[in-house]
């Protein structure tokens, strides 16, 4: 099973930003497309989000994953 993340996990990955900021980031045209949209919201592959963070927010990138 893939490691999936939603908005709450992305908030943490981006340094505990606000829900509004996560919404802005995830709706940006260069952010990865979600794998699926559920009633609870969009879901992304963790690896896609980590790759985006390494490319666009390297100050927040963690070592060893992705």
Helices and strands as residue ranges (DSSP letters): E 4-5, H 7-13, H 19-26, E 36-38, E 41-45, H 46-56, G 58-60
